[in-house]
Amino acid sequence: MKPLNYAILKYFTKVEEACADDVIEALKGQYGSFKALKKNAVITALMTAEANGLIEETRFELDKSNQLKVYYHAHEDGAATINKYIRD
């Protein structure tokens, strides 16, 4: 099993875009027992990946509870870098 942060990055090479809630939903089957698979920790991981140029923000919206949801995607260069260093 990959480290959680690797799995988060790899997820973005397989989807058009996603927010933290999407990541948690997609990974909870394999990583559900990990303490770091919580919304705040996933948001931090996504912001770090964005700061490192691996993913970029695509849009944002408010959910039904008026909580901000930020969506990201792995652009071509970011996906290539992720796939180069993190194998399936």
Biopython code that builds the backbone (N, CA, C, O; Angstrom):
import numpy as np
from Bio.PDB.StructureBuilder import StructureBuilder

atoms = [
    (1, "MET", "N", (0.842, -1.182, 0.000)),
    (1, "MET", "CA", (0.000, 0.000, 0.000)),
    (1, "MET", "C", (0.888, 1.246, 0.000)),
    (1, "MET", "O", (1.882, 1.324, 0.722)),
    (2, "LYS", "N", (0.503, 2.208, -0.823)),
    (2, "LYS", "CA", (1.237, 3.478, -0.901)),
    (2, "LYS", "C", (0.978, 4.326, 0.350)),
    (2, "LYS", "O", (-0.049, 4.165, 1.010)),
    (3, "PRO", "N", (1.904, 5.222, 0.670)),
    (3, "PRO", "CA", (1.599, 6.218, 1.708)),
    (3, "PRO", "C", (0.376, 7.038, 1.280)),
    (3, "PRO", "O", (0.142, 7.231, 0.087)),
    (4, "LEU", "N", (-0.387, 7.510, 2.236)),
    (4, "LEU", "CA", (-1.630, 8.223, 1.947)),
    (4, "LEU", "C", (-1.414, 9.417, 1.024)),
    (4, "LEU", "O", (-2.180, 9.603, 0.078)),
    (5, "ASN", "N", (-0.403, 10.219, 1.272)),
    (5, "ASN", "CA", (-0.182, 11.394, 0.416)),
    (5, "ASN", "C", (0.110, 10.983, -1.021)),
    (5, "ASN", "O", (-0.305, 11.675, -1.951)),
    (6, "TYR", "N", (0.806, 9.887, -1.222)),
    (6, "TYR", "CA", (1.054, 9.375, -2.574)),
    (6, "TYR", "C", (-0.270, 8.962, -3.217)),
    (6, "TYR", "O", (-0.512, 9.251, -4.389)),
    (7, "ALA", "N", (-1.117, 8.291, -2.452)),
    (7, "ALA", "CA", (-2.410, 7.845, -2.979)),
    (7, "ALA", "C", (-3.277, 9.046, -3.360)),
    (7, "ALA", "O", (-3.993, 9.005, -4.361)),
    (8, "ILE", "N", (-3.213, 10.105, -2.569)),
    (8, "ILE", "CA", (-3.966, 11.325, -2.880)),
    (8, "ILE", "C", (-3.483, 11.908, -4.208)),
    (8, "ILE", "O", (-4.292, 12.234, -5.077)),
    (9, "LEU", "N", (-2.180, 12.036, -4.362)),
    (9, "LEU", "CA", (-1.644, 12.572, -5.609)),
    (9, "LEU", "C", (-2.000, 11.686, -6.793)),
    (9, "LEU", "O", (-2.419, 12.182, -7.839)),
    (10, "LYS", "N", (-1.838, 10.393, -6.636)),
    (10, "LYS", "CA", (-2.118, 9.453, -7.719)),
    (10, "LYS", "C", (-3.591, 9.517, -8.134)),
    (10, "LYS", "O", (-3.918, 9.376, -9.313)),
    (11, "TYR", "N", (-4.466, 9.730, -7.164)),
    (11, "TYR", "CA", (-5.897, 9.862, -7.449)),
    (11, "TYR", "C", (-6.155, 10.965, -8.474)),
    (11, "TYR", "O", (-7.015, 10.819, -9.342)),
    (12, "PHE", "N", (-5.421, 12.057, -8.375)),
    (12, "PHE", "CA", (-5.622, 13.186, -9.278)),
    (12, "PHE", "C", (-5.162, 12.906, -10.703)),
    (12, "PHE", "O", (-5.507, 13.651, -11.620)),
    (13, "THR", "N", (-4.396, 11.853, -10.899)),
    (13, "THR", "CA", (-4.008, 11.477, -12.264)),
    (13, "THR", "C", (-5.081, 10.620, -12.919)),
    (13, "THR", "O", (-4.982, 10.298, -14.103)),
    (14, "LYS", "N", (-6.111, 10.247, -12.157)),
    (14, "LYS", "CA", (-7.147, 9.349, -12.662)),
    (14, "LYS", "C", (-8.523, 9.998, -12.763)),
    (14, "LYS", "O", (-9.464, 9.371, -13.248)),
    (15, "VAL", "N", (-8.653, 11.241, -12.313)),
    (15, "VAL", "CA", (-9.937, 11.938, -12.356)),
    (15, "VAL", "C", (-9.765, 13.300, -13.031)),
    (15, "VAL", "O", (-8.671, 13.862, -13.078)),
    (16, "GLU", "N", (-10.875, 13.804, -13.545)),
    (16, "GLU", "CA", (-10.861, 15.117, -14.197)),
    (16, "GLU", "C", (-10.596, 16.230, -13.181)),
    (16, "GLU", "O", (-9.763, 17.109, -13.406)),
    (17, "GLU", "N", (-11.319, 16.176, -12.061)),
    (17, "GLU", "CA", (-11.128, 17.123, -10.958)),
    (17, "GLU", "C", (-11.749, 16.519, -9.716)),
    (17, "GLU", "O", (-12.567, 15.602, -9.793)),
    (18, "ALA", "N", (-11.346, 17.049, -8.561)),
    (18, "ALA", "CA", (-11.878, 16.537, -7.298)),
    (18, "ALA", "C", (-11.641, 17.552, -6.195)),
    (18, "ALA", "O", (-10.754, 18.401, -6.277)),
    (19, "CYS", "N", (-12.467, 17.436, -5.154)),
    (19, "CYS", "CA", (-12.297, 18.243, -3.947)),
    (19, "CYS", "C", (-11.895, 17.297, -2.813)),
    (19, "CYS", "O", (-11.818, 16.085, -3.013)),
    (20, "ALA", "N", (-11.645, 17.839, -1.650)),
    (20, "ALA", "CA", (-11.224, 17.024, -0.503)),
    (20, "ALA", "C", (-12.250, 15.945, -0.180)),
    (20, "ALA", "O", (-11.877, 14.815, 0.132)),
    (21, "ASP", "N", (-13.534, 16.276, -0.251)),
    (21, "ASP", "CA", (-14.578, 15.277, 0.036)),
    (21, "ASP", "C", (-14.524, 14.119, -0.957)),
    (21, "ASP", "O", (-14.713, 12.963, -0.578)),
    (22, "ASP", "N", (-14.265, 14.431, -2.235)),
    (22, "ASP", "CA", (-14.150, 13.384, -3.254)),
    (22, "ASP", "C", (-12.972, 12.466, -2.961)),
    (22, "ASP", "O", (-13.078, 11.247, -3.096)),
    (23, "VAL", "N", (-11.858, 13.052, -2.562)),
    (23, "VAL", "CA", (-10.661, 12.270, -2.245)),
    (23, "VAL", "C", (-10.943, 11.324, -1.080)),
    (23, "VAL", "O", (-10.604, 10.142, -1.135)),
    (24, "ILE", "N", (-11.558, 11.846, -0.036)),
    (24, "ILE", "CA", (-11.865, 11.031, 1.143)),
    (24, "ILE", "C", (-12.794, 9.883, 0.765)),
    (24, "ILE", "O", (-12.578, 8.743, 1.177)),
    (25, "GLU", "N", (-13.808, 10.180, -0.005)),
    (25, "GLU", "CA", (-14.758, 9.141, -0.422)),
    (25, "GLU", "C", (-14.065, 8.059, -1.248)),
    (25, "GLU", "O", (-14.314, 6.868, -1.060)),
    (26, "ALA", "N", (-13.194, 8.484, -2.161)),
    (26, "ALA", "CA", (-12.512, 7.531, -3.041)),
    (26, "ALA", "C", (-11.510, 6.656, -2.292)),
    (26, "ALA", "O", (-11.321, 5.491, -2.643)),
    (27, "LEU", "N", (-10.872, 7.204, -1.272)),
    (27, "LEU", "CA", (-9.799, 6.474, -0.595)),
    (27, "LEU", "C", (-10.215, 5.808, 0.711)),
    (27, "LEU", "O", (-9.419, 5.077, 1.301)),
    (28, "LYS", "N", (-11.439, 6.042, 1.178)),
    (28, "LYS", "CA", (-11.811, 5.529, 2.494)),
    (28, "LYS", "C", (-11.843, 4.002, 2.556)),
    (28, "LYS", "O", (-11.648, 3.434, 3.631)),
    (29, "GLY", "N", (-12.079, 3.335, 1.448)),
    (29, "GLY", "CA", (-12.080, 1.877, 1.454)),
    (29, "GLY", "C", (-10.735, 1.304, 1.851)),
    (29, "GLY", "O", (-10.670, 0.344, 2.619)),
    (30, "GLN", "N", (-9.660, 1.885, 1.334)),
    (30, "GLN", "CA", (-8.321, 1.378, 1.617)),
    (30, "GLN", "C", (-7.643, 2.115, 2.763)),
    (30, "GLN", "O", (-6.838, 1.525, 3.483)),
    (31, "TYR", "N", (-7.951, 3.385, 2.944)),
    (31, "TYR", "CA", (-7.239, 4.212, 3.927)),
    (31, "TYR", "C", (-8.151, 4.721, 5.043)),
    (31, "TYR", "O", (-7.761, 5.617, 5.792)),
    (32, "GLY", "N", (-9.341, 4.173, 5.165)),
    (32, "GLY", "CA", (-10.326, 4.659, 6.125)),
    (32, "GLY", "C", (-9.865, 4.670, 7.569)),
    (32, "GLY", "O", (-10.357, 5.469, 8.366)),
    (33, "SER", "N", (-8.934, 3.804, 7.919)),
    (33, "SER", "CA", (-8.454, 3.748, 9.306)),
    (33, "SER", "C", (-7.322, 4.739, 9.581)),
    (33, "SER", "O", (-6.889, 4.876, 10.725)),
    (34, "PHE", "N", (-6.847, 5.420, 8.564)),
    (34, "PHE", "CA", (-5.749, 6.374, 8.739)),
    (34, "PHE", "C", (-6.277, 7.656, 9.395)),
    (34, "PHE", "O", (-7.301, 8.200, 8.980)),
    (35, "LYS", "N", (-5.575, 8.120, 10.407)),
    (35, "LYS", "CA", (-5.969, 9.360, 11.083)),
    (35, "LYS", "C", (-5.888, 10.563, 10.149)),
    (35, "LYS", "O", (-6.629, 11.531, 10.321)),
    (36, "ALA", "N", (-5.000, 10.512, 9.166)),
    (36, "ALA", "CA", (-4.798, 11.634, 8.249)),
    (36, "ALA", "C", (-5.860, 11.708, 7.152)),
    (36, "ALA", "O", (-5.858, 12.652, 6.362)),
    (37, "LEU", "N", (-6.765, 10.733, 7.090)),
    (37, "LEU", "CA", (-7.834, 10.795, 6.092)),
    (37, "LEU", "C", (-9.032, 11.540, 6.682)),
    (37, "LEU", "O", (-10.156, 11.040, 6.694)),
    (38, "LYS", "N", (-8.762, 12.718, 7.158)),
    (38, "LYS", "CA", (-9.765, 13.646, 7.680)),
    (38, "LYS", "C", (-9.729, 14.893, 6.809)),
    (38, "LYS", "O", (-8.702, 15.215, 6.213)),
    (39, "LYS", "N", (-10.836, 15.577, 6.741)),
    (39, "LYS", "CA", (-10.968, 16.696, 5.805)),
    (39, "LYS", "C", (-9.855, 17.735, 5.940)),
    (39, "LYS", "O", (-9.267, 18.137, 4.936)),
    (40, "ASN", "N", (-9.561, 18.172, 7.154)),
    (40, "ASN", "CA", (-8.525, 19.205, 7.318)),
    (40, "ASN", "C", (-7.158, 18.728, 6.850)),
    (40, "ASN", "O", (-6.411, 19.488, 6.234)),
    (41, "ALA", "N", (-6.827, 17.467, 7.140)),
    (41, "ALA", "CA", (-5.534, 16.929, 6.717)),
    (41, "ALA", "C", (-5.472, 16.770, 5.205)),
    (41, "ALA", "O", (-4.430, 17.020, 4.599)),
    (42, "VAL", "N", (-6.571, 16.360, 4.593)),
    (42, "VAL", "CA", (-6.601, 16.211, 3.135)),
    (42, "VAL", "C", (-6.507, 17.578, 2.471)),
    (42, "VAL", "O", (-5.808, 17.731, 1.469)),
    (43, "ILE", "N", (-7.196, 18.565, 3.011)),
    (43, "ILE", "CA", (-7.106, 19.929, 2.476)),
    (43, "ILE", "C", (-5.660, 20.420, 2.544)),
    (43, "ILE", "O", (-5.164, 21.024, 1.593)),
    (44, "THR", "N", (-4.995, 20.168, 3.647)),
    (44, "THR", "CA", (-3.585, 20.559, 3.785)),
    (44, "THR", "C", (-2.729, 19.862, 2.731)),
    (44, "THR", "O", (-1.866, 20.493, 2.121)),
    (45, "ALA", "N", (-2.958, 18.571, 2.509)),
    (45, "ALA", "CA", (-2.208, 17.827, 1.492)),
    (45, "ALA", "C", (-2.455, 18.411, 0.103)),
    (45, "ALA", "O", (-1.526, 18.535, -0.695)),
    (46, "LEU", "N", (-3.705, 18.768, -0.186)),
    (46, "LEU", "CA", (-4.022, 19.341, -1.490)),
    (46, "LEU", "C", (-3.378, 20.710, -1.674)),
    (46, "LEU", "O", (-2.871, 21.020, -2.752)),
    (47, "MET", "N", (-3.396, 21.520, -0.638)),
    (47, "MET", "CA", (-2.771, 22.839, -0.718)),
    (47, "MET", "C", (-1.255, 22.721, -0.883)),
    (47, "MET", "O", (-0.639, 23.523, -1.585)),
    (48, "THR", "N", (-0.665, 21.732, -0.243)),
    (48, "THR", "CA", (0.775, 21.491, -0.393)),
    (48, "THR", "C", (1.091, 21.049, -1.818)),
    (48, "THR", "O", (2.056, 21.521, -2.419)),
    (49, "ALA", "N", (0.278, 20.144, -2.356)),
    (49, "ALA", "CA", (0.478, 19.697, -3.735)),
    (49, "ALA", "C", (0.329, 20.865, -4.711)),
    (49, "ALA", "O", (1.065, 20.963, -5.692)),
    (50, "GLU", "N", (-0.626, 21.743, -4.431)),
    (50, "GLU", "CA", (-0.797, 22.916, -5.288)),
    (50, "GLU", "C", (0.421, 23.837, -5.192)),
    (50, "GLU", "O", (0.916, 24.322, -6.210)),
    (51, "ALA", "N", (0.898, 24.075, -3.981)),
    (51, "ALA", "CA", (2.067, 24.932, -3.783)),
    (51, "ALA", "C", (3.304, 24.364, -4.471)),
    (51, "ALA", "O", (4.184, 25.112, -4.897)),
    (52, "ASN", "N", (3.367, 23.042, -4.578)),
    (52, "ASN", "CA", (4.498, 22.385, -5.232)),
    (52, "ASN", "C", (4.295, 22.225, -6.736)),
    (52, "ASN", "O", (5.135, 21.635, -7.416)),
    (53, "GLY", "N", (3.193, 22.744, -7.256)),
    (53, "GLY", "CA", (2.963, 22.756, -8.692)),
    (53, "GLY", "C", (2.480, 21.445, -9.287)),
    (53, "GLY", "O", (2.549, 21.262, -10.503)),
    (54, "LEU", "N", (1.991, 20.523, -8.457)),
    (54, "LEU", "CA", (1.541, 19.231, -8.963)),
    (54, "LEU", "C", (0.073, 19.231, -9.375)),
    (54, "LEU", "O", (-0.318, 18.515, -10.297)),
    (55, "ILE", "N", (-0.731, 20.029, -8.696)),
    (55, "ILE", "CA", (-2.140, 20.178, -9.044)),
    (55, "ILE", "C", (-2.459, 21.667, -9.048)),
    (55, "ILE", "O", (-1.686, 22.480, -8.540)),
    (56, "GLU", "N", (-3.606, 22.015, -9.627)),
    (56, "GLU", "CA", (-4.021, 23.417, -9.612)),
    (56, "GLU", "C", (-5.512, 23.511, -9.357)),
    (56, "GLU", "O", (-6.276, 22.595, -9.663)),
    (57, "GLU", "N", (-5.902, 24.630, -8.795)),
    (57, "GLU", "CA", (-7.319, 24.875, -8.495)),
    (57, "GLU", "C", (-8.082, 25.059, -9.793)),
    (57, "GLU", "O", (-7.634, 25.759, -10.701)),
    (58, "THR", "N", (-9.255, 24.414, -9.868)),
    (58, "THR", "CA", (-10.085, 24.578, -11.067)),
    (58, "THR", "C", (-11.324, 25.413, -10.799)),
    (58, "THR", "O", (-11.734, 26.202, -11.650)),
    (59, "ARG", "N", (-11.920, 25.251, -9.637)),
    (59, "ARG", "CA", (-13.125, 26.014, -9.297)),
    (59, "ARG", "C", (-13.399, 25.858, -7.809)),
    (59, "ARG", "O", (-12.750, 25.076, -7.116)),
    (60, "PHE", "N", (-14.370, 26.615, -7.341)),
    (60, "PHE", "CA", (-14.812, 26.485, -5.954)),
    (60, "PHE", "C", (-16.310, 26.747, -5.896)),
    (60, "PHE", "O", (-16.879, 27.402, -6.770)),
    (61, "GLU", "N", (-16.936, 26.220, -4.845)),
    (61, "GLU", "CA", (-18.375, 26.412, -4.635)),
    (61, "GLU", "C", (-18.689, 26.231, -3.162)),
    (61, "GLU", "O", (-17.877, 25.712, -2.396)),
    (62, "LEU", "N", (-19.866, 26.662, -2.782)),
    (62, "LEU", "CA", (-20.353, 26.427, -1.429)),
    (62, "LEU", "C", (-21.259, 25.211, -1.445)),
    (62, "LEU", "O", (-22.093, 25.066, -2.339)),
    (63, "ASP", "N", (-21.102, 24.333, -0.459)),
    (63, "ASP", "CA", (-21.984, 23.174, -0.386)),
    (63, "ASP", "C", (-23.275, 23.569, 0.330)),
    (63, "ASP", "O", (-23.476, 24.745, 0.634)),
    (64, "LYS", "N", (-24.142, 22.609, 0.598)),
    (64, "LYS", "CA", (-25.432, 22.878, 1.226)),
    (64, "LYS", "C", (-25.301, 23.466, 2.628)),
    (64, "LYS", "O", (-26.213, 24.131, 3.118)),
    (65, "SER", "N", (-24.157, 23.215, 3.269)),
    (65, "SER", "CA", (-23.906, 23.739, 4.618)),
    (65, "SER", "C", (-23.120, 25.041, 4.589)),
    (65, "SER", "O", (-22.629, 25.499, 5.621)),
    (66, "ASN", "N", (-23.002, 25.636, 3.406)),
    (66, "ASN", "CA", (-22.223, 26.862, 3.209)),
    (66, "ASN", "C", (-20.745, 26.698, 3.540)),
    (66, "ASN", "O", (-20.083, 27.644, 3.968)),
    (67, "GLN", "N", (-20.235, 25.475, 3.334)),
    (67, "GLN", "CA", (-18.811, 25.210, 3.489)),
    (67, "GLN", "C", (-18.161, 25.296, 2.112)),
    (67, "GLN", "O", (-18.702, 24.796, 1.125)),
    (68, "LEU", "N", (-17.006, 25.930, 2.058)),
    (68, "LEU", "CA", (-16.300, 26.086, 0.795)),
    (68, "LEU", "C", (-15.714, 24.761, 0.327)),
    (68, "LEU", "O", (-15.054, 24.063, 1.097)),
    (69, "LYS", "N", (-15.954, 24.419, -0.924)),
    (69, "LYS", "CA", (-15.367, 23.230, -1.547)),
    (69, "LYS", "C", (-14.490, 23.715, -2.691)),
    (69, "LYS", "O", (-14.972, 24.347, -3.631)),
    (70, "VAL", "N", (-13.199, 23.416, -2.605)),
    (70, "VAL", "CA", (-12.253, 23.815, -3.643)),
    (70, "VAL", "C", (-11.919, 22.574, -4.469)),
    (70, "VAL", "O", (-11.564, 21.528, -3.926)),
    (71, "TYR", "N", (-12.037, 22.708, -5.771)),
    (71, "TYR", "CA", (-11.744, 21.607, -6.690)),
    (71, "TYR", "C", (-10.382, 21.826, -7.338)),
    (71, "TYR", "O", (-9.997, 22.953, -7.651)),
    (72, "TYR", "N", (-9.671, 20.732, -7.531)),
    (72, "TYR", "CA", (-8.343, 20.749, -8.132)),
    (72, "TYR", "C", (-8.281, 19.718, -9.248)),
    (72, "TYR", "O", (-9.109, 18.811, -9.328)),
    (73, "HIS", "N", (-7.280, 19.878, -10.107)),
    (73, "HIS", "CA", (-6.975, 18.830, -11.080)),
    (73, "HIS", "C", (-5.463, 18.803, -11.287)),
    (73, "HIS", "O", (-4.765, 19.784, -11.033)),
    (74, "ALA", "N", (-4.984, 17.668, -11.749)),
    (74, "ALA", "CA", (-3.567, 17.542, -12.082)),
    (74, "ALA", "C", (-3.407, 17.962, -13.540)),
    (74, "ALA", "O", (-3.900, 17.286, -14.443)),
    (75, "HIS", "N", (-2.721, 19.072, -13.765)),
    (75, "HIS", "CA", (-2.466, 19.516, -15.136)),
    (75, "HIS", "C", (-1.465, 18.554, -15.786)),
    (75, "HIS", "O", (-0.926, 17.673, -15.116)),
    (76, "GLU", "N", (-1.225, 18.720, -17.050)),
    (76, "GLU", "CA", (-0.405, 17.762, -17.807)),
    (76, "GLU", "C", (0.978, 17.552, -17.186)),
    (76, "GLU", "O", (1.400, 16.412, -16.991)),
    (77, "ASP", "N", (1.680, 18.636, -16.877)),
    (77, "ASP", "CA", (3.018, 18.503, -16.297)),
    (77, "ASP", "C", (2.969, 17.912, -14.894)),
    (77, "ASP", "O", (3.820, 17.103, -14.524)),
    (78, "GLY", "N", (1.967, 18.322, -14.112)),
    (78, "GLY", "CA", (1.828, 17.781, -12.762)),
    (78, "GLY", "C", (1.550, 16.292, -12.783)),
    (78, "GLY", "O", (2.146, 15.534, -12.017)),
    (79, "ALA", "N", (0.641, 15.864, -13.663)),
    (79, "ALA", "CA", (0.326, 14.437, -13.781)),
    (79, "ALA", "C", (1.543, 13.653, -14.233)),
    (79, "ALA", "O", (1.790, 12.552, -13.742)),
    (80, "ALA", "N", (2.310, 14.211, -15.165)),
    (80, "ALA", "CA", (3.520, 13.525, -15.635)),
    (80, "ALA", "C", (4.525, 13.366, -14.504)),
    (80, "ALA", "O", (5.152, 12.314, -14.373)),
    (81, "THR", "N", (4.681, 14.392, -13.694)),
    (81, "THR", "CA", (5.608, 14.316, -12.561)),
    (81, "THR", "C", (5.128, 13.300, -11.530)),
    (81, "THR", "O", (5.917, 12.499, -11.030)),
    (82, "ILE", "N", (3.846, 13.333, -11.214)),
    (82, "ILE", "CA", (3.289, 12.366, -10.262)),
    (82, "ILE", "C", (3.508, 10.948, -10.771)),
    (82, "ILE", "O", (3.964, 10.081, -10.025)),
    (83, "ASN", "N", (3.188, 10.713, -12.028)),
    (83, "ASN", "CA", (3.314, 9.364, -12.586)),
    (83, "ASN", "C", (4.770, 8.916, -12.709)),
    (83, "ASN", "O", (5.061, 7.720, -12.664)),
    (84, "LYS", "N", (5.672, 9.867, -12.862)),
    (84, "LYS", "CA", (7.098, 9.533, -12.955)),
    (84, "LYS", "C", (7.617, 8.993, -11.613)),
    (84, "LYS", "O", (8.396, 8.040, -11.581)),
    (85, "TYR", "N", (7.186, 9.601, -10.527)),
    (85, "TYR", "CA", (7.735, 9.258, -9.214)),
    (85, "TYR", "C", (6.868, 8.301, -8.408)),
    (85, "TYR", "O", (7.363, 7.647, -7.491)),
    (86, "ILE", "N", (5.581, 8.207, -8.735)),
    (86, "ILE", "CA", (4.689, 7.313, -8.000)),
    (86, "ILE", "C", (4.098, 6.327, -8.991)),
    (86, "ILE", "O", (3.243, 6.679, -9.804)),
    (87, "ARG", "N", (4.554, 5.114, -8.915)),
    (87, "ARG", "CA", (4.087, 4.058, -9.835)),
    (87, "ARG", "C", (2.825, 3.425, -9.300)),
    (87, "ARG", "O", (2.570, 3.448, -8.096)),
    (88, "ASP", "N", (2.036, 2.857, -10.196)),
    (88, "ASP", "CA", (0.815, 2.143, -9.789)),
    (88, "ASP", "C", (1.146, 0.842, -9.093)),
    (88, "ASP", "O", (0.243, 0.113, -8.684)),
]
sb = StructureBuilder()
sb.init_structure("model")
sb.init_model(0)
sb.init_chain("A")
sb.init_seg("    ")
for serial, (resi, resn, name, xyz) in enumerate(atoms, 1):
    if name == "N":
        sb.init_residue(resn, " ", resi, " ")
    sb.init_atom(name, np.array(xyz, "f"), 0.0, 1.0, " ", f" {name:<3s}", serial, name[0])
structure = sb.get_structure()
